[in-house]
């Protein structure tokens, strides 16, 4: 710490003695100065430019301030302190040049003693600067200050005499000084006692440490700077046969084998020169007293004093001779295992491979790295009568031997004769399993062929039967609905539950926007339903499927060059199958096994193509082609003059004016089509519509009336768009916008009418939307009004 740092630690009420070399007080003002602090400088000259944070500064001349009467000086100082209090400063600091103390010795002692009272009363900080004067004056000055800055440290003054003693006789000052001496003696005595107690505790800890060191089985030692032993524990005798006294003072080279001496010396040199702090795991050959060679594993470190000078090096040597011999034996056994003609696989108790020999790699077609860390079950064909997990369970009781069906990396299955033995620890617990396999393909070839063909046939029949049952159930369910949304749910459920796929999705071609849109999915992200994939973007596998008009099977999307972009959450392995009706591509059907990761086989693709055919048949059966019909015409002029390629929002509580406009147009040359909440029979009777097609917007399906469900948005779009293509000029009325909002949501319905508006805008057509303005929230209705032309149906 320096003087500046010491001053920064001052607190209100502190009175400090400082003997300094220079008269410049600026640094002492600035150090620790708080914002808005009041400064009183007696005998100094504080530069105002340096006190940017101070609110006020008073520079007081010594000549105007000094007096033989200390009471007068105290009163004068109080006046300035009162001024500081009125200014409401955050603190007050007094800086005093006490060089005048040499002339007025008595006055300065009384004055300095009373300063302590002012410091406490006004919460001020007072720093008194003394020059080197006579020893008597400085000692008196020291006695009047509770704090002293000595050797750049802020210290409590043990020679400090409180101010009340200065109002008594001279003997009181002596008594106060003696009391300080006594207090210092008591403190010194307490410190000695504490030091003695700490020394005892240290001795106890040292004895515990020494006892521990003397009883550990490893050699613990210390070397001086030259490499000579200065400390050794008794474990040395057990390892090398030397007594402790025989090696103390000896160089470490005496116990290191000549061939390892250079290595040991280099490690010691690096520690001594500070090139490294420690040595870890250094193996050295050591020479025992009887000439035997031992293998020691050394861990050492260097110890330094507070000045960074090396004190010693200390270390631990563990005897690993037996372990090294075991390692060599294991290497010998490993060499045998590495060269046998049988496949050797070692696993842990969970069946995870920890070792394979080269023969196993050759036999199963994997590299060592591919097998180790993997489950051993990958080498066991799923068609085997005995699986590896069963062997692991049985191995707890006894060794296992028998035939299993193995499988190579490329999928080739072959019979092996397996011998599995458990390795146990000292407590009899199984720690590992050793499996030795021999290829018996030649012995089993004829039998295996028959078994394989029989098994494959059985699997094919079973899968075919299950697939046929699923197809029949799906076909039957599709016959019971004409709702496209429900139909897509039936299809995707059949694919997932019947064919064993985890997820499925159906995309249809939107010819108007030249995009692919998702119309049904199961177990995929809801965001997939919102995806629009341009048919021009062939980075997607689904687009390639549509363009090439054939199935696309992707085994690994990260490496398949055909896949440059993926759907959100799309699995690494997936399949897309086009949906055809005659020569028309309606869309594509996709599926994957993201969770199970079961590979997609050729049979899976075949079944998906059958499902795609069912989708095509369902769409063709349910996509009604509304044939335009010309209503009986009238000779009266048009009642309403409406422009083509427009959507009209007709405001009315009941859709009367909208139907009047619709009827007026269809009886003056327009071909009309109505999708209505009101029953079609009532519409025809009320407005005398004999030929104009009208569909019921309802969830109830009736054979007697053509119907479209309110949630079947794709079908609604299809019906209107197909009618507009066939009829020119055309007028379409969509009654029930409020009903559609209830059955779906406003955002979906707004998107629907905007899509219909796009079809109308590109043809000679008119779309009428009767809406009750009170049936929708105001902000939703305002969005409709901004989008389309508004006609007030209540006014004539």
ABEGO torsion letter per residue (X at the ends): XBAAAAAAABBBGBBBBBBBABABAAAAAABGBBBGBBBBBBGBBBBAAABAABABBBBBBAAAABBABAAAAAAAAAAAAAAAAAAGBABBBBBBBAAAAAABAAAAAAAAAAAAAAAAAAGBBBBBBBBBBBAAAAAAAAAABABBBBGGBBBBBAABBBAAAAABBAAAAAAAAAAAAAAAAAAAAAAAAAAAAAAAAAAAAAAAAAAAAAABABBBBBBBAAGBBABBBAAAAAAAGBBAAAABGBBAAAABBAAAAAAAAAAAAAAAAGABABBBGBBBBBBBAAGBBBBBBBBBBBBBBAAGBBABBBBBBBBAAAAAAAAAAAAAAAAAAAABABBBBBBBAAGBBABBBAAAAAAAGBBAAAABGBBAAAABBAABABBAAAAAAAAAABBBBEBBBBBBAAGBBBBBBBBBBBBBBAAGBBABBBBBBBBAAAAAAAAAAAAAAAAAAAAAAAAAAAAAAAAAAAAAAAAABABAAAAAAAAAAAAAAAAGBABBBBBBBBAAAGBBBBABBBGBBAAAAABBBBAABAABAAAAAAAAGBBBBBABAAABAABABBBBGBBABBBBBBBBBEABBAEBBBBBBAAAGBBBBAAAAAAAAAAAAAAAAAAAAABBBBBBBBBBBBABBBABBBBBGBBBBBBBABBAAAAAAAAAAAAAGBBBBBBBABBAAAAAAAAGBAABBBBBBBABBBAABBBBBAABAAAAAAAAAAAAAABOBBBBBBBGAAAAAAABBAAAAAAAAAAAAAAAAABBBBBBBBBBAAABBAAAAAAAAAABBBBBAABX
